[in-house]
Amino acid sequence: MKKVSSVDDGLKGIIAIVIASFLWGTTGTAAQFAPEISPLAIGAFAMGIGGILLCVSAHRALARDAHILFSRPWVLVFGSVCVAVYPLAFYSAMRLSGVAIGTVVSIASAPLFAAVLERVISKKPVSFKWVVSFVIGAIGIALLAAGRSTETLGLLEAQRHQTLGVVLGLVAGLTYAGYSWAAKQLIETGANSTSSMAGLFGCAALVLLPSLYFTGQNVFESTINTSVSLYMAVVPMFLGYLLFGYGLRTTQASKATLITLIEPLVATLFAIFLIGEAFKPVGWVGMGLVCLCLLIQTVKLPIFLQLSSRKAIT
């Protein structure tokens, strides 16, 4: 019975991360409906308000787990800094490089950074299944990026902005992996998943919200701007990270960030059908490979079970 319960919990965790990734995949498209808002402002508002909401919803768990969070101060500080930097880099990358490319670079690089953090700091081994999934997912993401049509490319910023957007996307990927790893460390120390995420995001909010004094002039300038800002804070950030924290209870950070490769897939589909970005057939092949990557992570395929058992025997 315990084994069945463990499997069920693991599956629920994966489903929670998939739903969170879908919600996050809507952020780039939503931000495009409010171009007057600075990407720094929309990132600070969404993550800052989302952090406050997480703290309010988890206030009892925070009070109960405060001693656990502060028992790992450098993990708390490291994770909070990553949370604060991530939205600024992520939304700037999308503004400079476009929704699909900015999301693709940010999310596709996160699993590699997460695996490096787990291997170097936590000394956790990287499984054969993860390597296969990552290779397939990375190829799919590359094809997805290459599948953008020349017409769409002509509408992007200058090449200098494109390059800067890719660099910022890598920074976003590193910080995303960083706070995922930090949250997992706090959870493994004994903290509740909601208090772990709330602690990281609450500390980051202390930096992000004051920054709106310099960047947030247009956040509430119109009904559309207000609606977009509130949607970003409440749905993808608050609800999405509640689900992500729940999923991290039973899922390693490297695997969780790999599953979130569904985010650029969703972002690309929204970019195609709502913004009008066009993709070549190779881009659709890339989408199929990302789906295969997710399938490998969520379904226990016999080949991986056989390889794992052989490895255990040897």
C-alpha positions in Angstrom: 0.0 0.0 0.0 2.9 2.4 0.8 4.4 1.8 -2.6 1.1 2.5 -4.4 0.6 5.6 -2.3 4.2 6.8 -3.2 3.6 6.3 -6.9 0.2 8.1 -6.7 1.9 11.0 -4.9 4.7 11.1 -7.5 2.1 11.2 -10.3 0.1 14.0 -8.6 3.3 15.9 -8.2 4.2 15.6 -11.9 0.6 16.6 -12.9 0.8 19.7 -10.6 4.1 20.7 -12.3 2.6 20.2 -15.8 -0.4 22.4 -14.9 1.9 25.1 -13.4 4.0 25.0 -16.6 0.9 25.5 -18.7 -0.1 28.6 -16.6 3.4 30.0 -17.0 3.3 29.4 -20.7 0.6 32.1 -20.9 2.7 34.9 -19.4 4.6 35.9 -22.5 1.4 36.3 -24.6 -0.4 38.1 -21.8 2.5 40.5 -21.5 2.2 41.3 -25.2 -1.2 42.8 -24.6 0.4 45.5 -22.4 3.4 46.7 -24.3 3.4 50.0 -22.5 4.5 48.3 -19.2 8.2 47.9 -18.8 9.3 44.2 -18.7 11.1 45.0 -15.5 7.9 46.4 -14.0 5.7 43.5 -15.1 8.2 41.0 -13.8 8.6 42.8 -10.4 4.8 43.3 -10.0 3.9 39.7 -11.0 6.5 38.0 -8.8 6.3 40.6 -6.0 2.5 40.4 -5.6 2.6 36.7 -6.2 5.1 36.4 -3.4 2.9 38.4 -1.0 -0.1 36.2 -1.8 1.9 33.1 -1.2 3.0 34.4 2.2 -0.6 35.3 3.1 -2.0 31.9 2.1 0.9 30.0 3.8 1.2 32.2 7.0 0.5 29.3 9.3 3.0 27.0 7.6 5.5 29.9 7.5 5.2 30.5 11.3 5.5 26.7 11.9 8.5 26.3 9.6 10.3 29.6 10.2 13.1 27.9 12.2 13.7 25.4 9.4 13.9 28.1 6.8 16.4 30.1 8.9 18.4 27.0 9.7 19.6 27.1 6.1 20.2 30.9 5.7 22.4 30.7 2.7 20.0 28.5 0.8 17.2 31.0 1.7 19.2 34.0 0.6 20.5 32.2 -2.6 17.0 31.1 -3.6 15.4 34.5 -2.8 18.0 36.3 -5.0 17.3 33.9 -7.8 13.6 34.6 -7.5 14.2 38.3 -7.6 16.5 38.2 -10.7 14.4 35.6 -12.6 11.4 37.7 -13.7 13.5 40.7 -14.6 15.7 38.6 -16.9 12.8 36.5 -18.2 10.4 39.2 -19.3 13.3 41.3 -20.7 14.4 38.3 -22.7 10.9 37.9 -24.2 10.6 41.6 -24.9 13.9 41.7 -26.8 13.8 38.3 -28.5 10.1 37.6 -28.9 7.7 35.4 -26.9 8.8 32.0 -28.3 12.5 32.5 -28.4 12.7 34.2 -25.0 10.7 31.5 -23.4 12.5 28.7 -25.2 16.0 29.8 -24.2 15.0 30.5 -20.6 13.2 27.3 -19.9 15.3 25.0 -22.1 18.5 25.9 -20.3 17.0 25.5 -16.8 17.2 21.6 -16.7 20.9 21.6 -17.5 21.6 24.2 -14.8 19.4 22.3 -12.3 21.3 19.0 -13.0 24.6 20.8 -12.6 23.5 22.3 -9.2 22.2 18.9 -8.0 25.4 17.1 -9.1 28.0 19.7 -7.9 26.3 20.9 -4.6 23.9 18.1 -3.6 26.1 15.2 -5.1 23.0 13.6 -6.6 23.6 11.4 -9.7 22.1 12.2 -13.1 20.0 9.3 -14.3 20.1 7.7 -17.8 16.4 8.5 -18.2 17.1 12.2 -17.5 19.9 12.3 -20.0 17.7 10.8 -22.8 14.8 13.1 -21.9 17.1 16.2 -21.9 18.7 15.4 -25.3 15.2 14.8 -26.9 13.8 17.9 -25.2 16.8 20.1 -26.2 16.6 18.9 -29.8 12.9 19.7 -29.8 13.5 23.1 -28.3 16.2 23.9 -30.9 13.9 22.8 -33.8 11.1 24.9 -32.2 13.3 27.9 -32.2 14.6 27.2 -35.8 11.0 26.8 -37.0 10.2 30.5 -36.7 9.4 31.8 -40.2 11.5 34.4 -41.9 8.5 36.7 -41.9 8.3 36.6 -38.2 12.0 37.0 -37.8 11.8 40.2 -39.8 9.5 41.7 -37.1 12.0 41.1 -34.2 14.3 43.7 -32.7 17.8 44.3 -34.1 20.4 41.5 -34.0 22.0 43.2 -31.0 18.8 43.1 -29.1 18.2 39.5 -30.1 21.7 38.5 -28.8 21.1 40.3 -25.5 17.7 38.6 -25.2 19.3 35.2 -25.5 21.9 36.1 -22.9 19.2 37.3 -20.5 17.2 34.1 -21.3 20.2 32.1 -20.1 20.4 34.2 -16.9 16.7 33.4 -16.4 17.3 29.7 -16.9 20.1 29.7 -14.3 18.1 31.6 -11.7 15.0 29.5 -12.3 17.1 26.3 -11.7 18.6 28.1 -8.7 15.4 28.8 -6.8 13.9 25.4 -7.8 17.0 23.8 -6.2 16.8 26.0 -3.1 13.1 25.2 -2.6 13.8 21.5 -2.9 16.6 21.8 -0.3 14.3 23.5 2.2 11.6 20.9 1.6 14.1 18.1 2.2 15.2 19.8 5.4 11.7 19.4 6.6 9.8 22.5 5.6 6.4 22.4 4.0 6.3 22.9 0.2 4.0 26.0 0.5 6.2 27.6 3.3 9.3 27.0 1.3 8.0 28.7 -1.8 6.4 31.4 0.2 9.6 32.1 2.1 11.7 32.5 -1.0 9.1 34.6 -2.9 8.3 36.7 0.2 11.9 37.6 0.7 12.2 38.4 -3.1 9.1 40.6 -2.9 10.9 42.9 -0.4 13.3 43.8 -3.3 10.9 43.6 -6.2 8.0 45.7 -5.0 10.1 48.8 -4.1 11.7 48.7 -7.6 8.2 49.5 -9.0 8.8 53.1 -7.8 11.3 53.5 -10.6 9.7 51.2 -13.3 6.0 50.8 -12.6 4.5 54.1 -14.0 2.2 52.3 -16.5 1.1 49.3 -14.5 -2.3 50.7 -13.7 -2.5 53.3 -16.6 -5.4 51.5 -18.4 -7.9 48.7 -17.8 -5.9 46.4 -20.1 -2.6 47.1 -18.2 -4.3 46.5 -14.9 -6.0 43.3 -16.0 -2.8 41.9 -17.4 -0.8 42.8 -14.3 -3.3 41.3 -11.9 -3.7 38.1 -14.1 0.1 37.6 -14.1 0.4 38.0 -10.3 -2.6 35.9 -9.3 -2.8 33.0 -11.9 0.7 32.1 -13.2 2.7 33.4 -10.2 0.5 32.7 -7.2 -1.5 29.6 -8.3 1.3 28.3 -10.6 4.0 28.4 -7.8 1.6 26.8 -5.3 1.3 23.9 -7.7 5.0 23.9 -8.4 5.9 23.8 -4.7 3.4 20.9 -4.3 5.1 19.0 -7.1 8.6 19.5 -5.7 7.6 17.5 -2.6 7.9 14.3 -4.6 10.0 15.4 -7.7 13.7 16.2 -7.9 14.5 19.8 -9.1 16.3 18.6 -12.2 13.3 16.5 -13.2 10.8 19.2 -12.3 12.6 21.8 -14.5 12.8 19.2 -17.3 9.0 18.7 -17.1 8.5 22.5 -17.4 9.8 22.3 -21.0 6.0 22.2 -21.6 6.1 26.0 -20.9 7.8 27.1 -24.2 5.5 24.6 -26.0 2.5 26.4 -24.6 4.0 29.8 -25.1 4.7 29.0 -28.8 1.2 27.7 -29.4 -0.3 30.9 -27.9 2.2 33.0 -29.9 1.0 31.3 -33.1 -2.8 31.4 -32.5 -3.1 34.7 -30.5 -0.2 36.9 -31.6 0.1 35.6 -35.1 3.7 34.3 -35.0 4.3 31.8 -37.8 6.4 28.6 -37.8 7.7 26.2 -40.4 7.0 22.4 -40.3 10.3 21.8 -38.5 8.9 23.8 -35.6 6.0 21.5 -35.3 8.4 18.5 -35.3 10.2 20.2 -32.4 6.9 20.4 -30.5 6.4 16.7 -31.0 9.9 16.0 -29.5 9.1 18.1 -26.5 5.9 16.1 -25.9 8.0 12.9 -26.2 10.4 14.3 -23.6 7.5 14.9 -21.2 6.1 11.4 -22.0 9.4 9.8 -21.0 9.4 11.7 -17.7 5.8 10.9 -16.8 5.5 7.3 -17.9 7.6 4.4 -16.6 8.7 2.9 -19.9 10.0 -0.8 -19.8 13.3 0.1 -21.5 14.2 2.5 -18.7 13.2 0.0 -16.0 15.4 -2.6 -17.6 18.3 -0.3 -17.9 17.9 0.8 -14.3 17.7 -2.8 -13.0 20.8 -3.7 -14.9 22.7 -0.7 -13.5 21.6 -1.7 -10.0 22.8 -5.3 -10.5 26.2 -4.2 -11.8 
